């Protein structure tokens, strides 16, 4: 591989695929009780969600730092990989791309290209993996970048949080709407649209919202083939597996797996969140 692939920890790519394609991951930052924790290094999904469910204090997040991206770029150059492609979380959700751009200027000996995925989670992960497959085949940096950009519209993600409490704490939903949704047991369906997380629908009960997510995913995918699916979860693997099994029956993917919502995303969505990511085309 002449081209090195870099992403960030919100991509939720399974560890075995990270290792297979030698993808470098810049950790997002979780700040909690005056501790600065690197997502996926100092803090991991399972313990994070267990603590979040009972914590009296709320963590906050910050993007992967400029020095960390600089470190990644310098290490790759030292390994002889000067052509580097970064495919990162949507610039409308995080300042991560800004960190990578500033780090790029600090390592002039590296030839770094940066792609705004306009999404997050495995919708981002699929874009990263397609670029990594091209790199593995010996493609140039320009070809890998073109592949990543061509796949921007081929992936997507729907999520539903178990509770609106964490969105409410973060100022994402007003008190009146929070009370109404709780009283009626309404579950929101959220989708990344044009780089932002937007509310799509409100559905009653967990089972109904799973079915609706699958219907919406099928509408977005249309006749595009082949299909790859990933069900994501924040400490709720049983529900995610149920969602993935039902989606697989409907969509007949060539590949499917579970992935965990990274702590940097889970800060905003809370434990119990599940979702469906897809790549088709």
ZIKATA-V934359 format. One record per backbone hydrogen bond with DSSP energy under -1.0 kcal/mol. NH is the residue of the N-H (numbers start at 0). CO is the residue of the C=O. If there is no record, write none. Layout:
nh: {NH,NH}
co: {CO,CO}
This chain:
nh: {3,5,6,8,10,17,18,19,20,22,23,25,28,29,30,31,34,36,38,39,40,41,42,47,48,49,50,51,52,54,59,61,68,69,70,71,72,73,74,75,76,77,78,79,80,83,84,85,86,87,89,92,93,98,99,100,101,102,103,104,106,109,110,112,114,116,120,122,123,124,125,127,128,129,130,131,132,133,134,135,136,137,138,143,144,145,146,147,148,149,151,153,155,157,158,159,167,168,169,170,171,177,178,179,180,181,182,183,185,186,188,189,190,191,192,195,197,199,200,202,204,208,209,210,211,212,213,214,215,216,217,218,219,220,221,223,227,228,229,230,231,232,233,239,240,241,242,243,244,245,246,247,248,249,250,251,253,256,258,260,264,265,266,267,268,269,271,272,273,274,275,276,277,278,279,280}
co: {82,84,23,25,7,13,14,15,16,17,4,6,61,36,59,34,31,29,27,42,37,37,37,43,44,45,46,47,48,50,30,28,64,65,66,67,68,69,70,71,72,73,74,76,75,110,3,112,5,114,118,89,89,94,95,96,97,98,99,100,103,106,81,83,85,87,9,119,120,120,121,123,124,125,126,127,128,129,130,131,132,134,133,139,140,141,142,143,144,145,148,150,277,275,189,273,163,164,165,167,166,173,174,175,176,177,178,179,180,202,200,158,197,156,195,192,190,188,188,186,184,204,205,206,207,208,209,210,211,212,213,214,215,216,217,220,278,254,276,256,274,258,272,235,236,237,238,239,240,241,242,243,244,245,246,247,226,228,230,232,261,261,262,264,264,265,233,269,159,231,157,229,155,227,153,225}
